[in-house]
């Protein structure tokens, strides 16, 4: 099963996907992309999308607390995105 990133992100929203071997393989394969995409969303200021994408990363790599810590910081209002040159 080979999926595009967009297809995989759509499937990641369903719990049934995780119950398949193919789903778990795709989830693990795309985990680094989820984190990178989350950083792009955060840079663009889209915190809800950032949380959604980082949640997929967290599911793929539950032992790595990095995404979970960042999600919590965003929810707690501790993350602020500044544009270059802003004070």
N, CA, C and O atoms as a DFTB+ gen file, in Angstrom:
348 C
 N C O
     1  1       0.857      -1.169       0.000
     2  2       0.000       0.000       0.000
     3  2       0.897       1.223       0.000
     4  3       1.638       1.442       0.959
     5  1       0.848       2.013      -1.037
     6  2       1.622       3.240      -1.112
     7  2       0.659       4.407      -1.227
     8  3      -0.178       4.451      -2.128
     9  1       0.787       5.346      -0.308
    10  2      -0.130       6.479      -0.254
    11  2       0.620       7.781      -0.413
    12  3       1.797       7.882      -0.068
    13  1      -0.072       8.779      -0.940
    14  2       0.499      10.118      -0.942
    15  2       0.390      10.670       0.471
    16  3      -0.340      10.118       1.294
    17  1       1.092      11.732       0.760
    18  2       1.025      12.336       2.082
    19  2      -0.396      12.793       2.391
    20  3      -0.876      12.599       3.508
    21  1      -1.070      13.395       1.424
    22  2      -2.446      13.864       1.637
    23  2      -3.382      12.704       1.951
    24  3      -4.220      12.810       2.847
    25  1      -3.248      11.600       1.224
    26  2      -4.082      10.421       1.488
    27  2      -3.792       9.855       2.867
    28  3      -4.710       9.476       3.594
    29  1      -2.518       9.799       3.227
    30  2      -2.151       9.256       4.527
    31  2      -2.687      10.132       5.652
    32  3      -3.176       9.615       6.657
    33  1      -2.603      11.449       5.498
    34  2      -3.120      12.340       6.536
    35  2      -4.625      12.182       6.699
    36  3      -5.137      12.237       7.817
    37  1      -5.343      11.986       5.585
    38  2      -6.786      11.739       5.676
    39  2      -7.059      10.442       6.429
    40  3      -7.949      10.388       7.278
    41  1      -6.302       9.410       6.121
    42  2      -6.503       8.127       6.780
    43  2      -6.112       8.159       8.250
    44  3      -6.672       7.423       9.063
    45  1      -5.159       9.004       8.588
    46  2      -4.709       9.083       9.974
    47  2      -5.813       9.554      10.909
    48  3      -5.743       9.334      12.118
    49  1      -6.811      10.189      10.363
    50  2      -7.912      10.686      11.186
    51  2      -8.849       9.564      11.627
    52  3      -9.700       9.777      12.491
    53  1      -8.706       8.389      11.056
    54  2      -9.589       7.285      11.409
    55  2      -8.850       6.248      12.250
    56  3      -7.756       5.816      11.888
    57  1      -9.439       5.856      13.350
    58  2      -8.823       4.856      14.221
    59  2      -8.716       3.497      13.543
    60  3      -7.798       2.732      13.838
    61  1      -9.636       3.189      12.643
    62  2      -9.622       1.889      11.963
    63  2      -8.325       1.704      11.174
    64  3      -7.854       0.579      11.011
    65  1      -7.756       2.788      10.691
    66  2      -6.526       2.717       9.913
    67  2      -5.395       2.101      10.732
    68  3      -4.576       1.351      10.200
    69  1      -5.352       2.415      12.024
    70  2      -4.284       1.911      12.880
    71  2      -4.411       0.422      13.148
    72  3      -3.461      -0.203      13.620
    73  1      -5.545      -0.144      12.860
    74  2      -5.774      -1.559      13.119
    75  2      -5.253      -2.439      11.990
    76  3      -5.287      -3.666      12.095
    77  1      -4.772      -1.826      10.914
    78  2      -4.251      -2.606       9.793
    79  2      -2.728      -2.556       9.797
    80  3      -2.129      -1.569      10.223
    81  1      -2.124      -3.613       9.326
    82  2      -0.664      -3.646       9.249
    83  2      -0.168      -2.568       8.305
    84  3       0.822      -1.895       8.591
    85  1      -0.848      -2.402       7.182
    86  2      -0.450      -1.395       6.210
    87  2      -0.527       0.008       6.815
    88  3       0.319       0.863       6.555
    89  1      -1.547       0.216       7.616
    90  2      -1.709       1.514       8.262
    91  2      -0.570       1.820       9.212
    92  3      -0.070       2.944       9.256
    93  1      -0.168       0.827       9.964
    94  2       0.939       1.026      10.905
    95  2       2.251       1.285      10.177
    96  3       3.060       2.102      10.616
    97  1       2.459       0.590       9.070
    98  2       3.679       0.785       8.287
    99  2       3.707       2.200       7.719
   100  3       4.729       2.882       7.801
   101  1       2.588       2.647       7.141
   102  2       2.521       3.994       6.585
   103  2       2.696       5.046       7.673
   104  3       3.377       6.050       7.468
   105  1       2.088       4.817       8.818
   106  2       2.187       5.755       9.925
   107  2       3.643       5.925      10.340
   108  3       4.106       7.050      10.531
   109  1       4.357       4.832      10.479
   110  2       5.769       4.893      10.868
   111  2       6.615       5.549       9.778
   112  3       7.531       6.319      10.068
   113  1       6.304       5.240       8.542
   114  2       7.063       5.798       7.418
   115  2       6.909       7.317       7.334
   116  3       7.855       8.023       6.984
   117  1       5.725       7.809       7.655
   118  2       5.432       9.231       7.493
   119  2       5.672      10.061       8.752
   120  3       5.499      11.280       8.722
   121  1       6.064       9.432       9.851
   122  2       6.223      10.156      11.114
   123  2       7.140      11.383      10.989
   124  3       6.775      12.454      11.474
   125  1       8.306      11.267      10.363
   126  2       9.151      12.470      10.241
   127  2       8.473      13.578       9.433
   128  3       8.653      14.762       9.719
   129  1       7.701      13.190       8.433
   130  2       6.990      14.186       7.626
   131  2       5.929      14.898       8.452
   132  3       5.704      16.095       8.270
   133  1       5.274      14.179       9.358
   134  2       4.266      14.813      10.207
   135  2       4.890      15.908      11.050
   136  3       4.336      17.002      11.161
   137  1       6.032      15.624      11.641
   138  2       6.671      16.616      12.496
   139  2       7.078      17.841      11.675
   140  3       6.865      18.977      12.098
   141  1       7.659      17.604      10.510
   142  2       8.068      18.720       9.644
   143  2       6.858      19.531       9.198
   144  3       6.894      20.761       9.209
   145  1       5.801      18.852       8.812
   146  2       4.583      19.541       8.393
   147  2       3.992      20.335       9.562
   148  3       3.478      21.437       9.371
   149  1       4.066      19.780      10.757
   150  2       3.606      20.495      11.941
   151  2       4.379      21.785      12.154
   152  3       3.798      22.809      12.512
   153  1       5.682      21.740      11.937
   154  2       6.499      22.944      12.091
   155  2       6.145      23.989      11.036
   156  3       6.147      25.187      11.317
   157  1       5.841      23.530       9.822
   158  2       5.407      24.459       8.773
   159  2       4.090      25.118       9.171
   160  3       3.941      26.334       9.045
   161  1       3.143      24.329       9.647
   162  2       1.844      24.869      10.074
   163  2       2.024      25.867      11.205
   164  3       1.377      26.914      11.223
   165  1       2.899      25.548      12.148
   166  2       3.150      26.446      13.266
   167  2       3.779      27.745      12.778
   168  3       3.393      28.828      13.219
   169  1       4.738      27.642      11.879
   170  2       5.389      28.821      11.316
   171  2       4.386      29.725      10.613
   172  3       4.511      30.949      10.642
   173  1       3.389      29.110       9.980
   174  2       2.346      29.874       9.285
   175  2       1.303      30.424      10.249
   176  3       0.419      31.183       9.851
   177  1       1.408      30.038      11.523
   178  2       0.480      30.545      12.531
   179  2      -0.809      29.757      12.661
   180  3      -1.740      30.208      13.329
   181  1      -0.886      28.588      12.037
   182  2      -2.099      27.761      12.098
   183  2      -1.959      26.744      13.231
   184  3      -1.607      25.587      13.005
   185  1      -2.237      27.195      14.439
   186  2      -2.047      26.331      15.607
   187  2      -2.986      25.126      15.630
   188  3      -2.550      24.036      16.000
   189  1      -4.283      25.279      15.244
   190  2      -5.144      24.085      15.225
   191  2      -4.624      22.997      14.269
   192  3      -4.640      21.814      14.609
   193  1      -4.169      23.395      13.089
   194  2      -3.638      22.416      12.134
   195  2      -2.322      21.835      12.659
   196  3      -2.033      20.655      12.455
   197  1      -1.533      22.663      13.328
   198  2      -0.291      22.187      13.927
   199  2      -0.579      21.064      14.913
   200  3       0.079      20.024      14.888
   201  1      -1.564      21.277      15.782
   202  2      -1.927      20.262      16.774
   203  2      -2.416      18.996      16.092
   204  3      -2.070      17.890      16.509
   205  1      -3.217      19.149      15.050
   206  2      -3.737      17.979      14.320
   207  2      -2.601      17.152      13.724
   208  3      -2.574      15.929      13.865
   209  1      -1.680      17.813      13.069
   210  2      -0.577      17.114      12.403
   211  2       0.399      16.524      13.421
   212  3       0.859      15.394      13.259
   213  1       0.713      17.281      14.460
   214  2       1.629      16.760      15.483
   215  2       1.007      15.599      16.256
   216  3       1.722      14.730      16.755
   217  1      -0.316      15.584      16.354
   218  2      -0.993      14.451      16.999
   219  2      -0.754      13.172      16.209
   220  3      -0.585      12.100      16.790
   221  1      -0.741      13.284      14.888
   222  2      -0.436      12.115      14.049
   223  2       0.994      11.658      14.300
   224  3       1.258      10.458      14.364
   225  1       1.924      12.607      14.442
   226  2       3.304      12.254      14.744
   227  2       3.396      11.568      16.097
   228  3       4.136      10.599      16.264
   229  1       2.645      12.073      17.052
   230  2       2.658      11.508      18.403
   231  2       2.133      10.068      18.389
   232  3       2.658       9.211      19.099
   233  1       1.115       9.805      17.596
   234  2       0.588       8.433      17.478
   235  2       1.611       7.515      16.836
   236  3       1.720       6.342      17.193
   237  1       2.360       8.057      15.884
   238  2       3.348       7.239      15.170
   239  2       4.566       6.943      16.030
   240  3       5.185       5.887      15.899
   241  1       4.911       7.884      16.918
   242  2       6.105       7.739      17.745
   243  2       5.766       8.071      19.198
   244  3       6.229       9.082      19.726
   245  1       4.969       7.237      19.839
   246  2       4.518       7.550      21.198
   247  2       5.650       7.635      22.229
   248  3       5.495       8.304      23.250
   249  1       6.761       6.983      21.985
   250  2       7.868       7.021      22.938
   251  2       8.624       8.345      22.879
   252  3       9.323       8.703      23.826
   253  1       8.487       9.073      21.772
   254  2       9.151      10.364      21.622
   255  2       8.186      11.445      22.093
   256  3       7.164      11.684      21.449
   257  1       8.489      12.087      23.187
   258  2       7.582      13.063      23.769
   259  2       7.652      14.458      23.163
   260  3       6.938      15.358      23.604
   261  1       8.495      14.649      22.168
   262  2       8.695      15.973      21.593
   263  2       7.398      16.580      21.062
   264  3       7.062      17.715      21.401
   265  1       6.671      15.838      20.238
   266  2       5.419      16.357      19.668
   267  2       4.394      16.605      20.768
   268  3       3.708      17.628      20.752
   269  1       4.282      15.696      21.711
   270  2       3.332      15.861      22.801
   271  2       3.631      17.076      23.654
   272  3       2.719      17.791      24.070
   273  1       4.916      17.311      23.916
   274  2       5.307      18.486      24.688
   275  2       4.955      19.773      23.950
   276  3       4.483      20.733      24.557
   277  1       5.184      19.790      22.652
   278  2       4.874      20.973      21.860
   279  2       3.365      21.200      21.779
   280  3       2.901      22.337      21.870
   281  1       2.606      20.128      21.609
   282  2       1.143      20.239      21.594
   283  2       0.649      20.856      22.900
   284  3      -0.190      21.756      22.890
   285  1       1.172      20.371      24.016
   286  2       0.750      20.896      25.314
   287  2       1.135      22.368      25.466
   288  3       0.354      23.162      25.992
   289  1       2.319      22.732      25.014
   290  2       2.761      24.129      25.098
   291  2       1.867      25.039      24.254
   292  3       1.559      26.160      24.659
   293  1       1.454      24.557      23.082
   294  2       0.542      25.342      22.237
   295  2      -0.793      25.513      22.950
   296  3      -1.329      26.620      23.010
   297  1      -1.324      24.438      23.483
   298  2      -2.604      24.502      24.193
   299  2      -2.537      25.404      25.422
   300  3      -3.522      26.056      25.767
   301  1      -1.389      25.444      26.079
   302  2      -1.214      26.264      27.278
   303  2      -0.891      27.721      26.948
   304  3      -0.725      28.548      27.845
   305  1      -0.803      28.026      25.659
   306  2      -0.504      29.396      25.245
   307  2       0.945      29.797      25.436
   308  3       1.254      30.986      25.512
   309  1       1.831      28.829      25.514
   310  2       3.248      29.103      25.759
   311  2       4.070      29.193      24.468
   312  3       5.284      29.391      24.512
   313  1       3.404      29.046      23.331
   314  2       4.111      29.096      22.055
   315  2       3.640      30.335      21.309
   316  3       2.445      30.546      21.103
   317  1       4.597      31.134      20.918
   318  2       4.299      32.349      20.184
   319  2       5.156      32.340      18.927
   320  3       6.361      32.097      18.990
   321  1       4.538      32.603      17.798
   322  2       5.261      32.637      16.525
   323  2       5.462      34.093      16.147
   324  3       4.503      34.857      16.034
   325  1       6.706      34.465      15.955
   326  2       7.026      35.835      15.551
   327  2       7.632      35.808      14.160
   328  3       8.393      34.903      13.817
   329  1       7.294      36.784      13.384
   330  2       7.876      36.930      12.064
   331  2       9.264      37.568      12.198
   332  3       9.526      38.277      13.169
   333  1      10.127      37.328      11.258
   334  2      11.468      37.899      11.276
   335  2      11.348      39.419      11.350
   336  3      10.601      40.031      10.587
   337  1      12.082      40.012      12.266
   338  2      12.061      41.457      12.418
   339  2      11.068      41.952      13.458
   340  3      11.117      43.120      13.844
   341  1      10.154      41.076      13.928
   342  2       9.191      41.451      14.970
   343  2       9.898      41.495      16.302
   344  3      10.862      40.768      16.542
   345  1       9.394      42.373      17.173
   346  2       9.960      42.444      18.521
   347  2       8.976      41.936      19.536
   348  3       9.275      41.918      20.730
